[in-house]
Amino acid sequence: MKERIITYEIKIETFKDNDNNGIGDFKGLSSKLDYFKYLNINYLFINDILKQYENVNSLESANQRFGSLDEFIELTKLFNTNKVQITPIIDLTEIKQSYINWKNMMRLYSDDFDTTKEIEWNTLYSKYVLNNDIQPNERITDLANFILYFDKVINFYNECGVKSFVLKNFEFLIPNTKKQKSLSKLEDIYKMIKRLNPDAKVILNPSVFNKTLFKKMIKSKAKVVDYLYINSFTTIGIDKQMPYANKTIFNFKEITNEIKFLYYSPKYIICLGSDNYGRIQSMWGCEKAFLEESTKALISLLFAGKSSIGMYYGDELGMTKTYHINLHKNEKKNNEEKRFYQSKKIPYATYEQAKKYQSPESSYALMSWSDGKNSGFGDSNNYYFSYADNVAKNNVELQKIIKNSPLNYFIQLTEIINNEKLSNNFDKSRVLVKKSNHKRVVLIKRKYKKITLYFALNLADKPKRFKKCHGYQILASNNGDKIYEGNVNMLEPYESILFIKEFSKAN
C-alpha cells in the first residue's frame, strides 16, 4: 500500500440531505459514494457522530439528525467495501462529552445498560464539569478517567466497523516541561487503537503548527502516529483573542514556508481549508477576478510535494463563504461580542466584514452539488445553513462537464500521481524546493531515475517570470486551453505548470 493518501473532510449536516428535513444525513452521504470514488479519496473525515446523542431523550429525536446507528454501520460497510475509510474526527479535549453522549446512546438503545464495570459515574460527574478540566499530565486519577472515556468511544467506533481515526487537539497529553517533551501518552493511545485493530490508522490533528514537535512525532522510535493532519493554514495572521478586529491579509510567505516543510514526507497530510475560521478561497481574496485560476493554483500546491493530500469539502470546486451568515443567530452572545469589539474601538462595519469572512460559520456552506434549489443539497424549505455565494457558477454538476474546471483539474492530477509510469517519481523521488526571484513563485523539482518533474506555480495576481526549463515538456497546466510555444519562462496570474523531462542514454 502506498504511503501517500488523499483525504476529504466534510460536515455531515451540510453535505447531503436524503430525508429532506434540512440536515445532512448518513443516507445522503451514502448516495454520494461515487463522487468520492471519482475524486480518488482514500479516507473520508466526518464529525463525531456521538454528538447527535447529546441532550436528547429519545431515539427519534437523535435519529432526526444524521440517522440511526444501523444506517451509520451500513454506511461504514459500504465505504469500506469501496476502499474509502470512514474516519471520525474526535476532539480529545471533549472526550468526556463524547463519553457522556455514548452513555446516553446506550441508555436510549437499551434499558439494561450495565455500568457495574465502570468507575462510579456520579463521582466523576460531580468532580468534573467541563471536559478541559481533565488534565492527564497532573494526576493519575485524571489519566485513568481520560483512558476510560477514550476506550469506550474508540471501542464503539471499532464495533461499527471504523478502521481509522482523526484525534484532534492532542497537545495537552504532552507534558509541558523544560526537559524534552515526552510522547509516552500518545504512544499509549496509539497502542490502545492498534490492539483493537492492528490495521487501524491513527491520524493526529494538531491545533497549532509546530515543526519541532512534528519532526519528533514522525521520527519517534516508539510509534505514536500514522499520519499528521495539518489544516491550520487559515489561522495564520489571525489574532485568536480578537479574530474579527480586521479582515486578515493572507501571509503567502508564512503559508508557503509551512507547506515546504511538510513536502518531504507522505506522513504529513496538507489540507489548506478547514472550519477553523473561514473558507480558504474567501480569505485568499480572489473570489471574483481569479477564482478558478487561484483555486487550481492551490490544488497544484497540494500535489507538488511528497506529502499526502487533504481536501475540505468544496475546496475542489473553489467554494467561497456562505451566502448569508446570521450575525444575530445567538443575539445575547453576539451582542456581548459586539460590545467587546466596540470597547476596543473596532468599528462595527470592520467587525461585520471580518466576521462574514473569518467566522467558522462562514465555512459551513451547503455542499454545491448544482445551481438548483438549495444547491442540490435537498428539497426542504427550512434549512439551518446557507449555500455558498458562488454556487451558480461553481458546483459539481457544472464543473464535471467543463474540461478545464478546478474539479477536473484535481482529477487530472490524481490520475498523474497514480500513473504507473510516474508513480515512483511521486512516491520515491527527492523533493527540491528551488529559490525564485519572486516571493509568490514556487518552484519544486522531483527527480527519480530517468524522469524529472518540475512544478512552477505563480501564487500572485500578476504575471511572473521564472527560469526557463530547457528540454522539458509540459505534462499538465491549470490553463488547459493555452497553447505553449518554445521554452516557457513566464507564468500568468495563478498559473501552474507541471513539466517533465525523460533522460535516455543519449542524454
C-alpha positions, 0 to 999 in steps of 0.5 A: 500500500502506498504511503501517500493518501488523499483525504476529504473532510466534510460536515455531515449536516451540510453535505447531503440531505436524503430525508429532506428535513434540512440536515445532512444525513448518513443516507445522503452521504451514502448516495454520494459514494461515487463522487468520492470514488471519482475524486480518488479519496482514500479516507473520508473525515466526518464529525463525531457522530456521538454528538447527535446523542447529546441532550436528547431523550429519545431515539427519534429525536437523535435519529432526526439528525444524521440517522440511526446507528444501523444506517451509520454501520451500513454506511461504514460497510459500504465505504469500506467495501469501496476502499474509502475509510470512514474516519471520525474526527474526535476532539480529545479535549471533549472526550468526556462529552463524547463519553457522556453522549455514548452513555446516553446512546446506550441508555436510549438503545437499551434499558439494561445498560450495565455500568457495574464495570465502570468507575462510579459515574456520579463521582466523576460527574460531580468532580468534573464539569467541563471536559478541559478540566481533565488534565492527564499530565497532573494526576493519575486519577485524571489519566485513568478517567481520560483512558476510560472515556477514550476506550469506550468511544474508540471501542464503539467506533471499532464495533461499527466497523471504523478502521481509522481515526482523526484525534484532534487537539492532542497537545495537552497529553504532552507534558509541558516541561523544560526537559524534552517533551515526552510522547509516552501518552500518545504512544499509549493511545496509539497502542490502545487503537492498534490492539483493537485493530492492528490495521487501524490508522491513527491520524493526529490533528494538531491545533497549532503548527509546530515543526519541532514537535512534528519532526519528533512525532514522525521520527519517534522510535516508539510509534505514536502516529500514522499520519499528521493532519495539518489544516491550520493554514487559515489561522495564520495572521489571525489574532485568536483573542480578537479574530474579527478586529480586521479582515486578515491579509493572507501571509503567502510567505508564512503559508508557503514556508509551512507547506515546504516543510511538510513536502518531504514526507507522505506522513504529513497530510496538507489540507489548506481549508478547514472550519477553523475560521473561514473558507480558504478561497474567501480569505485568499481574496480572489473570489471574483477576478481569479477564482478558478485560476487561484483555486487550481493554483492551490490544488497544484500546491497540494500535489507538488510535494511528497506529502499526502493530500487533504481536501475540505469539502468544496475546496475542489470546486473553489467554494467561497463563504456562505451566502448569508451568515446570521450575525444575530443567530445567538443575539445575547452572545453576539451582542456581548461580542459586539460590545467587546469589539466596540470597547476596543474601538473596532468599528462595527462595519470592520467587525461585520466584514471580518466576521462574514469572512473569518467566522467558522460559520462562514465555512459551513456552506451547503455542499454545491452539488448544482445551481438548483434549489438549495444547491442540490443539497435537498428539497426542504424549505427550512434549512439551518445553513446557507449555500455558498455565494458562488454556487451558480457558477461553481458546483459539481454538476457544472464543473464535471462537464467543463474540461478545464474546471478546478474539479477536473483539474484535481482529477487530472492530477490524481490520475498523474500521481497514480500513473504507473509510469510516474508513480515512483517519481511521486512516491520515491523521488527527492523533493527540491524546493528551488529559490525564485526571484519572486516571493509568490513563485514556487518552484519544486523539482522531483527527480527519480531515475530517468524522469524529472518533474518540475512544478512552477506555480505563480501564487500572485495576481500578476504575471511572473517570470521564472527560469526557463526549463530547457528540454522539458515538456509540459505534462499538465497546466491549470490553463488547459486551453493555452497553447505553449510555444518554445521554452516557457519562462513566464507564468500568468496570474495563478498559473501552474505548470507541471513539466517533465523531462525523460533522460535516455542514454543519449542524454 
